[in-house]
Amino acid sequence: MTSSISKDRTVAALGEVWASLGELLSEIADADWLLPSPLPGWSVQDNVSHIIGTEEMLLGRPSPEVEIDREATPHIRNDIGAFNEAWVASLRTVGPGEVLAHFREVTATRLADLEKLSDDEWIAESFTPVGKSTYGRFMQIRAFDCWLHEQDIRDALNRPGHENGLAVEVALSELKESMGFLVGKRAGAKEGESVTFLLTEGGGTVCQINVEVAGRATVVDDLSGPATVTLTMPVGVMMRRCGGRVGPEELLDQVAIEGDAELAARIFQHQAYMI
């Protein structure tokens, strides 16, 4: 298989987000680890445990043998969710200091392994949360996922930050991969319609995503005409909405709409596409 995803850039982004999260966690009190996050049923510590569990799996380490009662955990919607919950449940009785040490060990080990990967291993076919693709695409998804969980933790702690930098750029690269699906399949944009997302940070535009429907919805460099609707919002708002962290009507005061309000409403209604 081939891939346009840069190994060095993606691995550096993972290193950045893991370092940022490790620094943040080292500064908080033990009681803060129990604060609820935007993810139903998960605390700050549970988000960290989830990251640990996925990286443990990628290292080939065995999953914990934990019985998960799906009826008592309605936020679990599929087998991936059940796998995630097993790691989360297994670490709930472990103290914050030990969990932080575990996080640092597993991410350092993973980073060292990733840096040693050959180009052939990077582009090899792999299972990913979006189906079969390359191992590099899986790691781009990991960068996005870890950064989003860092934001979940920051939201729980009311300590905003790390909304720019390489990790955010790589997360945006992954976000673009799903924008055709979001606009065409989920929001039902029609032939000839187009959408521009202008994502901002600190008052300036940091990313423009153009999606045009010509048979199928596709991300393009430039639209063939004026956008049917242009949506301008902070990067963090876009990410939280696509990650399902907030509902369709939340954070709308931070979104500017220019053009077809009906298409915009459908996008907002179906914007949460992540597992």
N, C-alpha and C positions, 0 to 999 in steps of 0.2 A: 504494500500500500504506500501511497505518498501522503505527505502532510505539509501544509504551509505554516504549521505552528512551530515557532522557534523553541527549541529545547532550553537554551540558555535563558531566554526571557521568561519562560514559564516557570522554570525551576527557581530563578531569582525572585519571581513574584511569590511563590510559595514560601521561600525563605523570609521574605519581607513580612508577609502576613503572620507567619508563625512567630517571628521575633516581636512584632508589634503586640500580638496577643499575649505572649509570654511576659512582656514588660508590663502590660496593663494588669494582668493577673497577679503579678508580684507586688502591686501597689495597693490591693484591696484587702479589706478585713475578712476574716473567716465567715462572718455573718453575711457578707455580700454574696458569697458563693451560693447562698440559698434563695436569693431574690428571683422572682419569676421573670422569665424572658418573654418576648413576643410569641414564642412557639408554645402552643397549648401543652401543659403538663411538664414542661422543661424549665429548669432553673438555669442560672449561670453555670453551675457545675455540670449540669446535664449536657449543655452545649459543648463544653470542653470534653466530656466523656465521649460524646458522639464523634468528635474529631479524632480522638485517640483510637476509638474502635475502628474507624475506617482505615486509618494508617496502619494499625495492627494487622488488619485483614490484608492490606497490600504488601505487608512484610511476610505474609504467609503464616502468621501466628494464629493459633486456634481461638475460635470464638468462645466466650464463656458459656457454660451450661446453665442457663437461667430460664425458668419457665415463665412465659409471658401470658398473662390473662388478657386477651384482647377485649373482652367485654368490660373490663375495668380500666382499659386504656383506649378510649374512643378516638384519640388522635392518631392511632395506628391504622392506616388505611390499606396497607399492602405488605408483601413479604419483606421488601426492603425496609419498611418502617419497623417491622418486627425484629429484623436483624439489628437495626440501629438501637432499638429499645433494650435489647439484651445487654449491650455494652453499657448503656446508660444505667440500667438497673444494677448491673454488677458493681458499679463504682459509687453508688449512692451512699454506701456506708463507709466509704473511704474518706479520710480527712483531706481538706483542701491542699495542705502542703504536699501530701503524697500524690494527689492527683496532678498537681502542678509539676512535680518531679517526673511523673510518668509522661505527661505531655511533652516535657523538654527532652526526655530520653527518646521517645518514639519519633518525634519530629526531627531530631538531630540525626537519628539513624536513617530515616527516610531521605533526608536531604543528602546525606553522604551517598546513599544508594543511587539516587536520581542523578547526581553529578557524575557517577561512573557509568551511566547507561550509554550504550553505543547508539549511533544513529539508526542502525537497523532495529534495535530494540525500541527506540522512540516511535518509529513509524509502524511497528508491528501491529497486526490486528488485535483488538482487545474488546472485551465487554466494557461498556460504559453505561451510565444511567440513561443515556439517550439511544441505546442500542449499540450494535457493533460499529466500531470506528477504530482509530489508532490509539495507542497508549498515550501519545502526546495529547490527543483531544481529551482523554480521561483526566490527565493532569491539569489541563486548562480548566476543566469543570471543577476539579479539586480546588484550584486557586480561587475560583468564583465562590464555591461553597464555603470554604474556610473564611474568606473575607466577609461573606454575608453572615456567618455565625459570629464573627468578631463584632459586626454591627448589632446583632441580636444581644450580645453581651453588653456592649456599650449602651444600648437603649435601656437595658435592664438596670444598669448602674447610673444612668443619666450622665454618662461621660462620653459625649460625642467626639469623633476624631477619625483619623485615617480614611478620609473620603477623597484623597487624591494620592497620586504616586503610581508606581509600577503595578502593584497588586490590583488597583482599581482599573488601570488600563487593560490588564489581562482579563479581568472580570467583564469589562465592556466588550472585549473581543468575543468572549463566550456568549454574552447577551445577544450580540448581533446574529449569532448562529440560529437563534430561535425567533427572530422578529418576523420572518416570513410566515412561520407557523402561527404566531400570535395574531398577525393582521389578517392573513388569509383564511386559515382554518378556524381559529377560535372567534375572531371578531367578524368574520364573514364579509370582508371587503370585496367589492364586485370588480369585474373586469374594467380596466381603465381608471380605477381609483388608486390613490397613493397616499402615503402617510410619511411625514417627517417628524422624527423625535429630536428635539434640541435639548441636550442634557447640559446642565450648568453646574458650576461650583464656584462659589465666591463671586457671583455676579457675571462671570464670563462663560461662554459656551466651550465645553471641553470635548463634546462628542456630538456628531450629527449622524443619525441613522435614517436613511431613506428606504422606503419599501414601496415597490410598485407592483400592481397586479396586472399581469399580461399572461393570461392562462393560469398562472400560479403566482402567488405573492413571493417576491424575491427582493433581497437587499441589494441595492444598486448604489454606485458612486454618485450618480446624478439622476434626477428625475427628468422625464421627457417634457414635462410641463409643470405648472403650479401644483403644489400638493393639495389633495382634497381636504386634508386637515393637517395642521401643524400643532404639535403638542410640545410645550416648553416647560421643563421641570428640573429641579435639582437631581443630580445623579443618584443621591441617596433615596429620593422619593421613587424614582424609576425602579431601582433595585428592590426596595422594600415591597413595592406593588407586585413586581414580577415574581418575587419570592413568596407572595401570599402573606406577608407580615402584617399588612393592613388591608381593610376592606375597600370595596370599590368607591365608597363615598368619603373615605378618610384621606386627608392630606390634599384634597382638591383645591384648597385655598392656596396651595403652592404650585398649581398647574395653570398655565395660560393656554387657552384654546383659540385657534384661528382657523375658521373654515367650518366644515361639516360637523355640527354638534352631535348629530345622531350617530355618525361613525365613531366619533370620540367617545360617546357614551358606551358603545359596544366594546370598544377597546378597554375602557375602564372596567367594564363588567367582567371581561374575560382575561384580564391582564395577568392574573396569577396562574402561571403555567408550570411552576416547578413542583417536583414530587413532595 
